[in-house]
Amino acid sequence: MQQVLCHISKTSFNQRSDAYDYTVHSIWIYPYTDQYIVGSDIVRNGLIKYGVKEECIKVKYGLKYNVPTVLIMDGGCGLISSHNKILTSLEEYLFELQVIIVCGHNKKIKKSLENSLSYSRHHIIIMGFVDCIDELMAICDGMITKAGGVTISEGLALNIPILLW
């Protein structure tokens, strides 16, 4: 199909495949794919075993496939002041977590979290404003967020356990 489109329009374009699963499926392998974006080294290594060139694979989040991932967010304006209680309670968990925190446009809280969580025993990813919330929801095992209607609807559609504050 790509060859047909390029021939008709006399242009070329890059094709990218995003694979945010915990295993590799052979159906993802397509000869005209220029770049694969994956969520873990397990998937990266699996694609290489299927013959995908290493330079065509980018690990986007670097998550471990067997460690629970929690998404924490509070809308585009950023986290509210009660986030410290939530993060402190997560540090008390006996098992390892991966925590993705979306701070929105709140650069002050983002910087504060980067400083205070640098010694966390969990794998912490701190982000500012993002336009890939759908991606982050797809790779998380649970979400902690405010009670926004659209966010809750998306989470329910993906069958994600949601804790509201």
ZAMAR-186721 format. One record per residue (C-alpha): residue number from 0; x, y, z; residue in three letters. Coordinates in Angstrom, 1 decimal, padded with zeros to 4 digits. Each point is the difference from the previous one (the first is absolute). Example, Ala and Ser with C-alpha at 12.3 -4.5 7.8 and 13.67 -1.06 7.14 Angstrom:
BEGIN
seq / c1 / c2 / c3 / type
0 / 012.3 / -004.5 / 007.8 / ALA;
1 / 001.4 / 003.4 / -000.7 / SER;
# end
This chain:
BEGIN
seq / c1 / c2 / c3 / type
0 / 000.0 / 000.0 / 000.0 / MET;
1 / 002.8 / 002.4 / 000.9 / GLN;
2 / 001.7 / -000.6 / -003.4 / GLN;
3 / -003.3 / 000.7 / -001.8 / VAL;
4 / -000.6 / 003.3 / 002.0 / LEU;
5 / 003.5 / 001.1 / -000.7 / CYS;
6 / -000.3 / -000.8 / -003.7 / HIS;
7 / -003.3 / 001.9 / -000.3 / ILE;
8 / 001.0 / 003.1 / 001.9 / SER;
9 / 003.7 / 000.0 / -001.1 / LYS;
10 / 001.0 / 000.4 / 003.7 / THR;
11 / 001.4 / -002.2 / 002.7 / SER;
12 / -000.7 / -000.2 / 003.7 / PHE;
13 / 001.3 / -001.8 / 003.0 / ASN;
14 / -002.0 / -002.7 / 001.6 / GLN;
15 / 000.1 / -000.5 / 003.7 / ARG;
16 / -001.4 / -002.8 / 002.2 / SER;
17 / -000.6 / 000.6 / 003.7 / ASP;
18 / 000.0 / -003.2 / 002.1 / ALA;
19 / -000.9 / 000.4 / 003.7 / TYR;
20 / -000.6 / -003.6 / 000.9 / ASP;
21 / 002.0 / -002.4 / 002.2 / TYR;
22 / 000.7 / -002.4 / -002.8 / THR;
23 / 000.8 / 000.0 / -003.7 / VAL;
24 / -002.5 / -001.0 / -002.6 / HIS;
25 / 001.2 / -001.0 / -003.5 / SER;
26 / -002.9 / 002.0 / -001.5 / ILE;
27 / 001.8 / 003.2 / 001.0 / TRP;
28 / 002.9 / -000.8 / -002.4 / ILE;
29 / -000.5 / 001.8 / -003.3 / TYR;
30 / 002.6 / 000.4 / -002.7 / PRO;
31 / -000.7 / 003.7 / -000.6 / TYR;
32 / 000.2 / 001.1 / 003.6 / THR;
33 / 002.7 / 002.5 / 000.6 / ASP;
34 / -000.1 / 000.3 / 003.8 / GLN;
35 / -001.5 / -002.0 / 002.8 / TYR;
36 / -000.7 / 001.7 / 003.3 / ILE;
37 / -000.2 / -002.4 / 002.9 / VAL;
38 / -000.7 / 000.3 / 003.8 / GLY;
39 / 002.6 / -002.5 / 001.3 / SER;
40 / 003.3 / -001.8 / -000.7 / ASP;
41 / -001.8 / -003.3 / -000.1 / ILE;
42 / -002.0 / 001.1 / -003.1 / VAL;
43 / 003.1 / 001.6 / -001.5 / ARG;
44 / 001.9 / -003.3 / 000.3 / ASN;
45 / -002.9 / -002.0 / -001.3 / GLY;
46 / -000.2 / 002.2 / -003.1 / LEU;
47 / 003.7 / -000.5 / -000.6 / ILE;
48 / -000.5 / -003.8 / 000.2 / LYS;
49 / -002.6 / 000.4 / -002.7 / TYR;
50 / 002.6 / 001.7 / -002.2 / GLY;
51 / -000.8 / 003.7 / 000.5 / VAL;
52 / 003.2 / 002.1 / -000.1 / LYS;
53 / 001.0 / 001.4 / 003.4 / GLU;
54 / 000.4 / 003.5 / -001.4 / GLU;
55 / -003.7 / 000.0 / -001.0 / CYS;
56 / -001.2 / -000.5 / 003.6 / ILE;
57 / -000.4 / 002.6 / 002.7 / LYS;
58 / -000.9 / -000.8 / 003.6 / VAL;
59 / -002.3 / 002.8 / 001.0 / LYS;
60 / -000.6 / -000.4 / 003.7 / TYR;
61 / 002.5 / -002.6 / 001.1 / GLY;
62 / -002.5 / -001.8 / 002.2 / LEU;
63 / 000.5 / -003.5 / 001.4 / LYS;
64 / -002.7 / -002.4 / -001.2 / TYR;
65 / -000.5 / -001.8 / 003.4 / ASN;
66 / -000.2 / 003.1 / 002.3 / VAL;
67 / -003.3 / 001.7 / 000.6 / PRO;
68 / -000.3 / 003.5 / -001.6 / THR;
69 / -002.1 / 002.7 / 001.7 / VAL;
70 / -001.0 / 003.2 / -001.9 / LEU;
71 / -000.5 / 003.1 / 002.2 / ILE;
72 / -001.5 / 003.1 / -001.6 / MET;
73 / -002.3 / 003.0 / 000.7 / ASP;
74 / -000.8 / 001.8 / -003.3 / GLY;
75 / 001.9 / 002.5 / -002.1 / GLY;
76 / 000.5 / 002.5 / 002.9 / CYS;
77 / 002.0 / -002.6 / 001.9 / GLY;
78 / -000.1 / -001.8 / 003.3 / LEU;
79 / -001.8 / 001.3 / 003.0 / ILE;
80 / 001.6 / 000.6 / 003.4 / SER;
81 / -001.1 / -003.4 / 001.4 / SER;
82 / 002.4 / -001.9 / -002.3 / HIS;
83 / 002.6 / -000.2 / 002.8 / ASN;
84 / -002.2 / -002.3 / 002.1 / LYS;
85 / -000.6 / -002.3 / -003.0 / ILE;
86 / 003.7 / -000.2 / -000.9 / LEU;
87 / 001.0 / -000.6 / 003.6 / THR;
88 / -002.5 / -002.9 / 000.3 / SER;
89 / 001.4 / -001.5 / -003.2 / LEU;
90 / 003.4 / -000.1 / 001.5 / GLU;
91 / -001.4 / -002.2 / 002.8 / GLU;
92 / -000.9 / -002.8 / -002.5 / TYR;
93 / 002.1 / -003.1 / 000.6 / LEU;
94 / 000.2 / -000.9 / -003.7 / PHE;
95 / 001.7 / 001.9 / -002.8 / GLU;
96 / -002.2 / 002.4 / -002.1 / LEU;
97 / 000.5 / 002.0 / -003.1 / GLN;
98 / -001.7 / 003.4 / 000.4 / VAL;
99 / -000.7 / 002.4 / -002.8 / ILE;
100 / -000.9 / 003.5 / 001.2 / ILE;
101 / -001.5 / 002.5 / -002.3 / VAL;
102 / 000.4 / 003.6 / 001.3 / CYS;
103 / -001.7 / 001.8 / -002.8 / GLY;
104 / 001.1 / 003.6 / -000.4 / HIS;
105 / 001.0 / 000.3 / 003.7 / ASN;
106 / 003.8 / 000.3 / -000.4 / LYS;
107 / 000.4 / 000.9 / 003.7 / LYS;
108 / -001.4 / -003.4 / 001.2 / ILE;
109 / 001.9 / -001.9 / -002.8 / LYS;
110 / 003.3 / 001.5 / 001.2 / LYS;
111 / -000.9 / -000.7 / 003.7 / SER;
112 / -000.9 / -003.6 / -000.8 / LEU;
113 / 003.2 / -000.5 / -001.9 / GLU;
114 / 001.9 / 001.1 / 003.0 / ASN;
115 / -002.0 / -001.8 / 002.7 / SER;
116 / -000.4 / -003.3 / -001.9 / LEU;
117 / 003.5 / -000.4 / -001.2 / SER;
118 / 000.6 / -002.4 / 002.9 / TYR;
119 / -003.2 / -002.1 / -000.4 / SER;
120 / 000.3 / -003.7 / 000.1 / ARG;
121 / -002.4 / -000.2 / -002.9 / HIS;
122 / 000.6 / 000.7 / -003.7 / HIS;
123 / -001.5 / 003.6 / -000.4 / ILE;
124 / -000.7 / 001.8 / -003.2 / ILE;
125 / -000.9 / 003.6 / 000.4 / ILE;
126 / -001.5 / 001.8 / -003.0 / MET;
127 / -001.4 / 003.5 / -000.7 / GLY;
128 / -002.9 / 000.6 / -002.3 / PHE;
129 / -000.4 / -002.9 / -002.5 / VAL;
130 / -002.3 / -000.7 / -002.9 / ASP;
131 / 000.4 / -003.8 / 000.4 / CYS;
132 / -002.3 / -000.7 / 002.9 / ILE;
133 / -001.7 / -002.8 / -002.0 / ASP;
134 / 003.4 / -001.7 / -000.3 / GLU;
135 / 000.8 / 000.4 / 003.7 / LEU;
136 / -003.5 / -001.4 / 000.9 / MET;
137 / 000.6 / -003.0 / -002.3 / ALA;
138 / 003.2 / -001.0 / 001.7 / ILE;
139 / -001.0 / 000.6 / 003.6 / CYS;
140 / -001.4 / -002.6 / 002.5 / ASP;
141 / -001.8 / 002.6 / 002.1 / GLY;
142 / -000.7 / 003.7 / 000.1 / MET;
143 / -000.2 / 002.6 / 002.7 / ILE;
144 / -001.7 / 003.2 / -001.1 / THR;
145 / -002.6 / 002.6 / 000.7 / LYS;
146 / -003.7 / -000.6 / -000.8 / ALA;
147 / 000.0 / 001.4 / -003.6 / GLY;
148 / -002.8 / -001.4 / -002.2 / GLY;
149 / 002.0 / -000.6 / -003.1 / VAL;
150 / 003.0 / -001.5 / 001.8 / THR;
151 / -002.3 / -002.4 / 002.0 / ILE;
152 / -001.8 / -001.0 / -003.2 / SER;
153 / 003.2 / -000.8 / -001.8 / GLU;
154 / 001.3 / -002.0 / 003.0 / GLY;
155 / -003.2 / -002.0 / 000.2 / LEU;
156 / 000.1 / -000.7 / -003.7 / ALA;
157 / 003.5 / -001.4 / 000.4 / LEU;
158 / -001.1 / -001.9 / 003.2 / ASN;
159 / 002.7 / 001.7 / 002.1 / ILE;
160 / -000.5 / 000.0 / 003.8 / PRO;
161 / -000.3 / 003.7 / 001.0 / ILE;
162 / 000.5 / 001.6 / 003.4 / LEU;
163 / -001.5 / 003.5 / 000.3 / LEU;
164 / 001.0 / 002.8 / 002.3 / TRP;
# end
